[in-house]
Amino acid sequence: MILALDVGNTNTVVGGFAGERLCFSFRMQSDRNKTADEYVFLLRGLLAEQGVDLSAVEGGIISSVVPELRYVLGKVMERLTGKAFLVVSNRMDLGDMEIKMDIPSQVGADLLVDAAAALSLYKPPLVIFDMGTATTMSVLDAQGNYIGGVIVPGLRLSMDALSSRAAQLPFINLDEPPERLIGKNTVDCMKAGAIYSNAAMLDGLVDRVEEELGEPVTVVATGGLMGVVLPFCKHTVHYDENLLLIGLLKLYQRNA
């Protein structure tokens, strides 16, 4: 079995692959305050619940946007499995994908993994959205090169900021989509504003990328809240909640 860890600012997703098949995945909080010993205890239990025999783990790979946890979880997984896990970086073998950015080392590991996954599934040019703590857009040209993107505050982050700064606006549950665009009460107005504005933003960004590139693109998306926004998008969007895990497996296979 190959283990893959996607360490985000809010949550860490752990997946296990047998060959090409994703056998399981689970989420845990990305807690910078936990010690390596605490993570060993936590992950041993969570992996045991999935029936994972740690002695049978062949290897693994970690993508992290949290530098402290990149090191800690790397050591934790080595203690649990006896294997040194690969760590995603721009210095890895990314296949034919070239990073055409001013400072390639600044491209987030999660963005590289999303790009690797999307390239394994779809023909470029590609636009890839990842809706997490931040909403990111990555653009791959017709040759499959990473040429840039956009970073905006995430949907949940934006709404929490609005609620915390506006005394009469409550915190809302974004898992329940709005029934209509024109809300009839404060909560419905906030839900409609959050979901429809994000859907319109994604559609608008795709339109502008196509204008700038001068050709149509294939749109791929992942991230926790993308499933809520997706039904309200006008463009065809290929959504896969496990896109990052798939990309981690592809990079592991290429670099192991």
Summary of the structure (lengths in Angstrom):
residues: 256
radius of gyration: 19.1
end to end distance: 13.4
largest distance: 57.5
contacts: 826
relative contact order: 0.15
helix: 42%
strand: 24%
